[in-house]
Amino acid sequence: MHSSLKIGHRGALGHVSENTMESIKKALEFGVDGIEIDVHTCASGELVVFHDFTLDRMTNGVGEVSKYSLLELKELKVDGKFSIPTLVEVLDFIDKKCLLNIELKGKNTAKEACRLIEWYIANKNWTYKNFIVSSFQTHELEHVFKTDKNIPLAVLTKASMSEAIEFAQSIDAKIIHPNFALLTTENMRFAKSEGFSVNTWTVNDVKTIERMKDYGVDGIISDFPNRL
């Protein structure tokens, strides 16, 4: 059977609260090949690791993440006990132990993400191969492409593999991140024929995991990376 990269979704979301340092630690304990996280720019300019555009679902705060300073965000608790980390904190903790997939979730995240990636490559012995930058937001990916063409880009899609591939070709992205429900043997074969790697999300049950491996996906993003 095809061997696929094991990628923890928002750390190990199925085990510990998403996008927290504790969830990332749990994913590393499972021996993942990669970890996927989401980033937003907060009011004071730092990139914080958080999925939703608003704080209400996951924290004791309310309103938009982007309206809070880092100091204010650090006073909040995720699920009553965890802190919201910064991208810098995550980078320092992972320290090249695995691939880091940074999803540009919020607006105006590309510039600072590029700066940090370039800084860690220049100063902390990271390489471009340690990173994937993904997004549903085409303009954020275009910004990364214009800033540094060496940063590996992945186009996220839950609607159309062919449209994702067409856009990816315009920004020299080499990776497609489709929702697993989109995948067929036919479009997998087409993606491969066009030179793309395919990492699929969010695959949690064992039967679907095995089907994705049969399709020959390059990576599987899962809330339960221990099942991969």
N, C-alpha and C positions, 0 to 999 in steps of 0.2 A: 504493500500500500504506500501511496505517496506520503512523504514526510513534509509536514507543514510547520511553519514557525508558530510557536505558542505565544500568544500576545494577550496579556491581561487587560481587560476593559476597565478603564478608570481605576487601575490598580487591580484589585480582586473584588469587584463590586458585590459578587455573590456571597462574600465572606465578611467583609468589613466595609464601612461606609465609604462610598465612592470618592475618588480624587483626594483622599487624605493620605498623609504620610504612612499611617498605619495600614491602609489598604495597599499601598505601594510596597511596603515591607512584606506583607503577606504574599503578594504576587512573586516577589523575589524568592521567598521561602519555597514556593512551588517550582522554582527553577525555570521561570519563563525566559523566552528568547527576546521578548519585548514587552513594553508597557505603553498603553495608550492613555493619554490624559487630555483634558480640555483647558483652554486658557481664555481669560478675559483681561482687558486692561481696566484697572481700577482708577479712581479719580486722581490719585497721586502719581500715576504713571507706570506702576509696576504691573507685571503680568502675574495674575493669581490663577491658581488651579481650581477650577469650578466648572460645572457643566451648564447649569441653567443660567439664563439671563437675569433671573430674579432670585432673591435669597429665600423666599418664603417656604419652598418645599423642603429644603435641606437644613435650614438654620433657624435660630431664634430671631433673625432679622427679617425685615420686610423691604420690598422695593428692589430696584435695579443694582446689580453688582457694580456697574460702572459709575454709580453715583457716590460710592463709598471710598474713602481713603484706605490705604493699607492698614493704618493704625486702627481705624474703625472696624475693618473686617476682622482684624486679629482679636477683637474683643468678643466676636460672635462665636458660637459653637455649632458645629455640624453634628446633627443627631444628638445634641445635648452634651457632647464630650470631646469632640475633635476640633482642631484648628484648621482654618483654610490656609493651605501652603502657598508659597510663591513658586514660580517656575525655577528660580535660583535655588531654593531649598530642595526641590525635587532633583535638579541637576546635580547638586552637591551630594545628595544622598545616594542616587543611583551610581554616580561616578563610573560610568562606562561598564557597569555590570551587565547591562543588556541594552538593546535598542530602545530608544525613546521616540514614540510617535506623539508629536505635539499637534493636537487638533486646534486650529484657529477658530474658536467658537464665536467670540465677540468681535465687534467692529474695531478697526485700527489696531489689530494685534500683530500684523505682519512685521512692521518696522522693528519693534522691540524684540520679537522672536528672532529675527535675523541678526540683530546686534548681539544677543546672548549666544546664539549658536556660533557665530564667528569668534566671539570672545573665548568661549570654552575650547574651540579648536586651536586658537592661537596660544592660550595660556594654560590649559588643563589637559592637553594631550588627547582631547576628543578628536574624532575624524568625522567627515561628512557621512560616512557609513553608519555612524552611531545614531543618526537622526532620520526621521521621516516627518515632514510637515504636511498635514492633511487639512482639508476644509470642504464644506459645502459652498462656502462663499468664494465665488470665482475671482472677485476683485482682490481678495486677500492673497490668494494663490498667485495672481498676476503680479502683485506687489513683491512677493518673495522672488519670483522669477526675474523681475527687473532688477532686484537688489543683489542677488547672488545666485547665479545659474548653477552653482555646484550643490545647492541644498536639494536633497531628494524630495520630490513633491508627489502627493497622492491625491487623486480626485475622489471625493466621497459622493456616492449616489444611492438613492433609494427609488429612483424612477426609471433610469435608462442607461444600460451599459454602453450602447452605441453613442449616445450623446456625451457620456463621460469620457469615452475614448477620443471622440472628436475634439472636445475641449482640452483634454490632456495633451494631445498632439500640438496644440497651439502654444502651450507653455513648456514643452519638452518634459512633461511629467512622464515617469516610467512606471507608475503604480496606479492601479484602480482599487478603490475601497467600496465595493458594492454591498448592500444588504444581501444576506444569504438567499432571501426569497427571490431575488432577481436572477440567480445563477442557474444556468443550464449547461449541459455538456457542449452545446453549440456555441453559446457566447463565450464560454471559457476558451474553447478552441480558437475562436476569432481573436480574443484578447491576446492569447499567446502568440498567434500568428503575426500580430501587430507589434510584438516585442514587449508586452506589458507583463508585470507581475500583478497578481491579484491577491489581496488580503480581504477576507470577508468578515462581516459583523452582523449581529451579535449572536454567536452560535453557542447555545447552552446545553441542549440535550444530546445525549451520546449518539443517538441514531442520526441526527442531522450533522453532527461532527464527522461521523464516518462517511456520510454522503459527500460532504465538502472535500474530504480527503480523496475520495474516489474521483471527484471532478478534477483533482490536481491543483487545488488552490495553493498559493505560496505561503499564506499565513491565515490563521484563524484567530479572530478577536473574540474573547469570551469573558463573561462575568465569573466563570468557574474555570480558571486556567489549569487547575489540577485535573480536569477531565480531558485535557488535550493530550 
